[in-house]
Amino acid sequence: MPVALTSTYGFEDSAEIRDHFEGKVEREEYGRYGNPTVRVAETKLAALDSAEDAALFGSGMAAISTTLLALLKQGQHLVLTADCYRRTRQLVTTILPNYGITADLVDASDEAALERAIAPGKTRVLLSESPTNPYLRVCDVARLARLRDRHRGLKLVIDSTFATPVNQRPLEQGADLVIHSATKYLGGHNDLLAGSVSGASGLVSVIRDLRGVLGPILDPHSAYLLLRGMKTLDLRVRRQNASALELARWLSTHPSVERVYYPGLESHPDHALASRQMTGFGGVVSFLLRGDAGATSRCLDLLRVFTIAPSLGGVESLIEQPALMSFYEMTSEQRAAIGIPDNLVRMSVGLEDVADLRGDLERALEGGLPPASPSP
């Protein structure tokens, strides 16, 4: 598919304009409403998600923001699962209230609390990530769909960025909409920003119409790069699944590591659910080091194969200390209150040889942390 660098599209005559607006012909009109390169990428992504349609945006947050604004209005309410991306939390707790939209944050594993949080006739959206960021909690999509079915007018939206369509298809499990930050695994090369929402054509069209008003469109060159990335998605994700699982198992036995969070490990609270619901466990591993903030930073500074950077899902392995990268403006106590200890590390496994990645981690752990105390 070529890159259609076009902002406006000519009409043969006035009759074609009428045919376009009456739905007799399908064609482009203006770049904010559609682009051939973007449309092909949307069609392919819809197929990956088992969806009728998909809409692409300039970032994952643009997809989430536009979706929520399309589904909610003043006086309505949404429920968000508590372990979530910080910008989603910020949108829901600080921006949407300005428009008269309220929200409750609830533990996804607490079905009773979720039920209590839903206000009949008022709650319109149940939004969850699966797996979540950064602790890789997995929500039971089918169970949430049954909860949705008990409340008329409620829509279930799943952010499946960490899973990708390779590992999980929430629409097949009952979700109404699935969202991806396509910047991550779908693009796969850390060289584009994009977001997507997939689902039934009628629901996606409402969101696409609002995209045309707000303007958070995806540019055609990024759509071209996204098409390139999706060609190798299956190969990349399966390799990252395997490498992440191997590294998670190794880290869980290392004396300098306090705890590992990865749904592929039996120690993870959602391992059984993830094994049923997902075909792979993803390329992100989070873990706690046996050290304070300074020791954790020194450890990461010794890495040479991993790159210290935000984001995830690319061919390069990235690593970060969330207390610094994402929550630097908070105190240690404030971070701890929202579940972000200073010794937390989030690792996105790329396509490098897993032996090189393990060796890099081993050198850093041995050189950056004090020797573990012997067991009594």
Sequence and secondary structure as in RCSB ss.txt:
>XXXX:A:sequence
MPVALTSTYGFEDSAEIRDHFEGKVEREEYGRYGNPTVRVAETKLAALDSAEDAALFGSGMAAISTTLLALLKQG
QHLVLTADCYRRTRQLVTTILPNYGITADLVDASDEAALERAIAPGKTRVLLSESPTNPYLRVCDVARLARLRDR
HRGLKLVIDSTFATPVNQRPLEQGADLVIHSATKYLGGHNDLLAGSVSGASGLVSVIRDLRGVLGPILDPHSAYL
LLRGMKTLDLRVRRQNASALELARWLSTHPSVERVYYPGLESHPDHALASRQMTGFGGVVSFLLRGDAGATSRCL
DLLRVFTIAPSLGGVESLIEQPALMSFYEMTSEQRAAIGIPDNLVRMSVGLEDVADLRGDLERALEGGLPPASPS
P
>XXXX:A:secstr
      SB   SSHHHHHHHHTTSS    BTTT  HHHHHHHHHHHHHTT SEEEEESSHHHHHHHHHHHH  TT
 EEEEESS  HHHHHIIIIIGGGGT EEEEE TT HHHHHHH  TTTEEEEEEESS TTT     HHHHHHHHHT
STT EEEEE TTTHHHH  GGGGT SEEEE TTTTTT SS    EEEEE HHHHHHHHHHHHHH     HHHHHH
HHHHHHTHHHHHHHHHHHHHHHHHHHTT TTEEEEE TTSTTSTTHHHHHHH SS  SEEEEEESS HHHHHHHH
HT SSSEE S   SSS EEE HHHHTTTTS HHHHHHTT  TTEEEEE  SS HHHHHHHHHHHHHHHS      
 
